[in-house]
Amino acid sequence: MQILWRKNTAFELSFPIVDKENPDAFLATGSPTVLGYYNDSGTWTTLPSLGAVTHIASGLWSIDLT
């Protein structure tokens, strides 16, 4: 997935997570880990800590990308 937003601007990303034990259902509990990367002139770099992922609805999660 590619996300474009303006640098140094808050952006809230909401997304569903599928339960790996039951692929027909969305994940309603847990503590997912998010890794992020950015490409600056052809070089991929790992983002620093992205913060916590928050469960906002049945199977829907959110993270603040500041």
DSSP file (Angstrom, degrees, kcal/mol; ACC not computed):
  #  RESIDUE AA STRUCTURE BP1 BP2  ACC     N-H-->O    O-->H-N    N-H-->O    O-->H-N    TCO  KAPPA ALPHA  PHI   PSI    X-CA   Y-CA   Z-CA
    1    1 A M              0   0    0      0, 0.0     2,-0.5     0, 0.0     0, 0.0   0.000 360.0 360.0 360.0 136.8    0.0    0.0    0.0
    2    2 A Q        -     0   0    0      2,-0.0     2,-0.5     0, 0.0     0, 0.0  -0.946 360.0-170.5-112.6 130.5    1.3    3.4   -0.8
    3    3 A I        -     0   0    0     -2,-0.5     2,-0.5     2,-0.0     0, 0.0  -0.978   2.7-164.5-122.3 127.6    0.2    6.4    1.3
    4    4 A L        +     0   0    0     -2,-0.5     2,-0.3     2,-0.0    -2,-0.0  -0.947  22.5 146.0-113.3 129.2    1.0   10.0    0.2
    5    5 A W        -     0   0    0     -2,-0.5     2,-0.2     6,-0.0     3,-0.1  -0.978  51.5 -84.3-153.3 163.5    0.8   12.9    2.7
    6    6 A R    >   -     0   0    0     -2,-0.3     3,-1.2     4,-0.1    -2,-0.0  -0.485  52.7-103.2 -73.9 135.6    2.5   16.2    3.4
    7    7 A K  T 3  S+     0   0    0      1,-0.2    -1,-0.1    -2,-0.2     3,-0.1  -0.249 103.1  14.8 -57.7 142.0    5.6   16.0    5.5
    8    8 A N  T 3  S+     0   0    0      1,-0.2     2,-0.4    58,-0.1    -1,-0.2   0.751  99.6 119.6  62.0  28.4    5.2   17.1    9.2
    9    9 A T    <   -     0   0    0     -3,-1.2    -1,-0.2    56,-0.1    56,-0.0  -0.987  69.1-113.5-123.1 131.5    1.4   16.9    8.9
   10   10 A A        +     0   0    0     -2,-0.4     2,-0.3    -3,-0.1    56,-0.2  -0.332  36.4 179.6 -63.4 142.2   -0.7   14.6   11.0
   11   11 A F  E     -A   65   0A   0     54,-0.7    54,-3.6    -6,-0.1     2,-0.6  -0.955  17.5-151.5-147.2 122.9   -2.5   11.8    9.2
   12   12 A E  E     -A   64   0A   0     -2,-0.3     2,-0.5    52,-0.2    52,-0.2  -0.875  12.5-160.5-100.3 122.0   -4.7    9.1   10.7
   13   13 A L  E     -A   63   0A   0     50,-2.8    50,-2.1    -2,-0.6     2,-0.4  -0.892   4.8-168.2-104.0 124.2   -4.8    5.9    8.8
   14   14 A S  E     +A   62   0A   0     -2,-0.5    48,-0.2    48,-0.2    46,-0.0  -0.911  16.9 159.0-110.7 140.0   -7.7    3.4    9.3
   15   15 A F  E     -A   61   0A   0     46,-2.5    46,-2.9    -2,-0.4     2,-0.2  -0.992  36.2-116.0-157.7 150.6   -7.5   -0.1    8.0
   16   16 A P  E     -A   60   0A   0      0, 0.0     2,-0.4     0, 0.0    44,-0.2  -0.597  22.1-151.7 -86.2 153.6   -9.1   -3.6    8.6
   17   17 A I        -     0   0    0     42,-1.5    10,-3.5    10,-0.3     2,-0.3  -0.996  10.7-138.7-125.8 126.7   -7.0   -6.6    9.8
   18   18 A V  B     -C   26   0B   0     -2,-0.4     2,-0.5     8,-0.3     8,-0.3  -0.643  23.8-115.4 -83.6 138.6   -8.0  -10.1    8.8
   19   19 A D        -     0   0    0      6,-2.5     3,-0.4     3,-0.5     6,-0.3  -0.624  18.0-152.1 -74.1 120.4   -7.7  -12.8   11.5
   20   20 A K  S    S+     0   0    0     -2,-0.5    -1,-0.2     1,-0.2     6,-0.0   0.782  96.1  51.9 -67.3 -25.9   -5.0  -15.3   10.4
   21   21 A E  S    S+     0   0    0      1,-0.3    -1,-0.2     2,-0.1    -2,-0.1   0.770 125.8  24.4 -78.7 -26.4   -6.7  -18.1   12.4
   22   22 A N  S >  S-     0   0    0     -3,-0.4     3,-2.6     3,-0.2    -3,-0.5  -0.728  70.2-173.5-139.0  84.1  -10.1  -17.4   10.8
   23   23 A P  T 3  S+     0   0    0      0, 0.0    -3,-0.1     0, 0.0    -1,-0.1   0.597  82.0  65.2 -61.5 -10.8   -9.5  -15.7    7.4
   24   24 A D  T 3  S+     0   0    0     -6,-0.1     2,-0.3     2,-0.1    -4,-0.1   0.475 101.5  59.1 -86.6  -1.8  -13.3  -15.1    7.0
   25   25 A A  S <  S-     0   0    0     -3,-2.6    -6,-2.5    -6,-0.3     2,-0.3  -0.870  81.6-117.8-126.9 158.1  -13.3  -12.7   10.0
   26   26 A F  B     -C   18   0B   0     -2,-0.3     2,-0.4    -8,-0.3    -8,-0.3  -0.671  39.2 -99.8 -91.7 151.3  -11.6   -9.5   10.9
   27   27 A L        +     0   0    0    -10,-3.5    32,-0.3    32,-0.3   -10,-0.3  -0.564  39.6 175.1 -72.4 123.2   -9.3   -9.3   13.9
   28   28 A A        +     0   0    0     -2,-0.4     2,-0.3    30,-0.1    -1,-0.2   0.600  63.3  28.8-106.0 -16.3  -11.2   -7.8   16.9
   29   29 A T  S    S+     0   0    0     29,-0.0     2,-0.2    30,-0.0    -1,-0.1  -0.910  79.2  72.8-138.6 166.3   -8.5   -8.1   19.6
   30   30 A G  S    S-     0   0    0     -2,-0.3    25,-0.1     1,-0.1     0, 0.0  -0.755  71.4 -89.2 126.5-172.4   -4.7   -8.2   19.9
   31   31 A S        -     0   0    0     -2,-0.2    -1,-0.1    23,-0.0    23,-0.1  -0.668  41.2-159.6-142.4  83.1   -1.8   -5.8   19.6
   32   32 A P        -     0   0    0      0, 0.0     2,-0.4     0, 0.0    21,-0.4  -0.226  10.4-135.0 -63.8 151.5   -0.6   -5.5   16.0
   33   33 A T        -     0   0    0     19,-0.1     2,-0.5     2,-0.0    19,-0.1  -0.921  16.4-156.1-108.3 134.0    2.9   -4.3   15.2
   34   34 A V        -     0   0    0     -2,-0.4     2,-0.4    17,-0.3    16,-0.4  -0.934   7.5-170.4-115.6 130.6    3.3   -1.8   12.4
   35   35 A L        -     0   0    0     -2,-0.5     2,-0.4    14,-0.1    14,-0.1  -0.941   9.3-166.9-115.4 141.3    6.5   -1.3   10.4
   36   36 A G        -     0   0    0     -2,-0.4    11,-3.0    11,-0.3     2,-0.3  -0.952   8.2-174.4-131.4 150.4    6.9    1.6    8.0
   37   37 A Y  E     -D   46   0C   0     -2,-0.4     2,-0.3     9,-0.3     9,-0.2  -0.960   6.2-159.4-135.8 152.9    9.4    2.6    5.3
   38   38 A Y  E     -D   45   0C   0      7,-2.5     7,-2.7    -2,-0.3     2,-0.6  -0.973  13.6-135.9-133.4 154.4    9.9    5.6    3.1
   39   39 A N  E     -D   44   0C   0     -2,-0.3     2,-0.6     5,-0.2     5,-0.2  -0.932  18.5-177.6-112.4 118.2   11.7    6.1   -0.1
   40   40 A D  E >  S-D   43   0C   0      3,-2.3     3,-0.9    -2,-0.6    -2,-0.0  -0.905  75.4 -30.3-118.1 102.1   13.9    9.1   -0.5
   41   41 A S  T 3  S-     0   0    0     -2,-0.6    -1,-0.1     1,-0.2     3,-0.1   0.875 127.7 -42.0  59.3  41.3   15.4    9.4   -3.9
   42   42 A G  T 3  S+     0   0    0      1,-0.2     2,-0.5     0, 0.0    -1,-0.2   0.405 114.9 109.5  92.6  -2.6   15.5    5.7   -4.5
   43   43 A T  E <   -D   40   0C   0     -3,-0.9    -3,-2.3     2,-0.0     2,-0.4  -0.936  59.3-142.8-112.2 123.3   16.7    4.6   -1.1
   44   44 A W  E     -D   39   0C   0     -2,-0.5     2,-0.4    -5,-0.2    -5,-0.2  -0.700  22.7-176.7 -85.1 131.8   14.3    2.8    1.3
   45   45 A T  E     -D   38   0C   0     -7,-2.7    -7,-2.5    -2,-0.4     2,-0.3  -0.979  27.7-114.6-130.8 140.6   14.7    3.7    5.0
   46   46 A T  E     -D   37   0C   0     -2,-0.4    -9,-0.3    -9,-0.2   -11,-0.0  -0.551  32.4-126.3 -73.4 134.6   12.9    2.4    8.0
   47   47 A L        -     0   0    0    -11,-3.0   -11,-0.3    -2,-0.3     3,-0.2  -0.467  26.0-109.5 -74.1 151.0   10.7    4.9    9.8
   48   48 A P  S    S-     0   0    0      0, 0.0   -12,-0.1     0, 0.0    -1,-0.1  -0.135  71.0 -39.5 -66.5 179.0   11.2    5.5   13.5
   49   49 A S        -     0   0    0      1,-0.2     3,-0.1   -14,-0.1   -14,-0.1  -0.094  52.3-158.5 -45.9 131.4    8.5    4.2   15.9
   50   50 A L        -     0   0    0    -16,-0.4    16,-0.2     1,-0.3    14,-0.2   0.546  36.5-122.8 -92.1  -9.2    5.0    4.7   14.4
   51   51 A G        -     0   0    0    -17,-0.1    -1,-0.3    12,-0.1   -17,-0.3  -0.415  47.0 -30.4  94.6-175.3    3.2    4.6   17.7
   52   52 A A        -     0   0    0     -2,-0.1    12,-0.5    -3,-0.1     2,-0.5  -0.487  50.3-129.2 -84.8 147.5    0.4    2.4   18.9
   53   53 A V        -     0   0    0    -21,-0.4     2,-0.4    -2,-0.2    10,-0.2  -0.824  27.2-150.2 -91.1 132.0   -2.3    0.8   16.7
   54   54 A T  E     -B   62   0A   0      8,-3.3     8,-2.2    -2,-0.5     2,-0.6  -0.892  10.8-132.8-111.9 133.0   -5.8    1.5   18.1
   55   55 A H  E     +B   61   0A   0     -2,-0.4     6,-0.2     6,-0.2     3,-0.1  -0.734  32.0 168.1 -80.7 119.0   -8.8   -0.7   17.8
   56   56 A I  E     -     0   0A   0      4,-2.3     2,-0.3    -2,-0.6     5,-0.2   0.631  59.9  -9.0-110.9 -17.7  -11.7    1.6   16.7
   57   57 A A  E >  S-B   60   0A   0      3,-1.6     3,-1.6   -29,-0.0     2,-0.6  -0.952 102.2 -45.1-164.9 175.9  -14.5   -0.8   15.6
   58   58 A S  T 3  S-     0   0    0      1,-0.3   -30,-0.1    -2,-0.3     3,-0.1  -0.349 128.1 -16.2 -57.5 102.6  -15.1   -4.5   14.9
   59   59 A G  T 3  S+     0   0    0     -2,-0.6   -42,-1.5   -32,-0.3     2,-0.5   0.396 111.9 115.5  82.7  -3.1  -12.0   -5.4   12.8
   60   60 A L  E <   -AB  16  57A   0     -3,-1.6    -4,-2.3   -44,-0.2    -3,-1.6  -0.880  41.7-176.9-106.4 131.1  -11.1   -1.8   12.1
   61   61 A W  E     -AB  15  55A   0    -46,-2.9   -46,-2.5    -2,-0.5     2,-0.3  -0.785   7.3-158.3-123.1 162.7   -7.8   -0.3   13.4
   62   62 A S  E     -AB  14  54A   0     -8,-2.2    -8,-3.3    -2,-0.3     2,-0.3  -0.990   6.7-172.5-144.3 148.5   -6.2    3.1   13.3
   63   63 A I  E     -A   13   0A   0    -50,-2.1   -50,-2.8    -2,-0.3     2,-0.7  -0.996  24.5-128.8-141.6 141.9   -2.7    4.6   13.6
   64   64 A D  E     -A   12   0A   0    -12,-0.5     2,-1.0    -2,-0.3   -52,-0.2  -0.810  18.5-165.3 -92.0 114.1   -1.6    8.2   13.8
   65   65 A L  E      A   11   0A   0    -54,-3.6   -54,-0.7    -2,-0.7   -56,-0.1  -0.803 360.0 360.0-100.4  93.0    1.1    8.9   11.2
   66   66 A T              0   0    0     -2,-1.0    -1,-0.2   -56,-0.2   -58,-0.1   0.440 360.0 360.0 -94.4 360.0    2.5   12.2   12.4
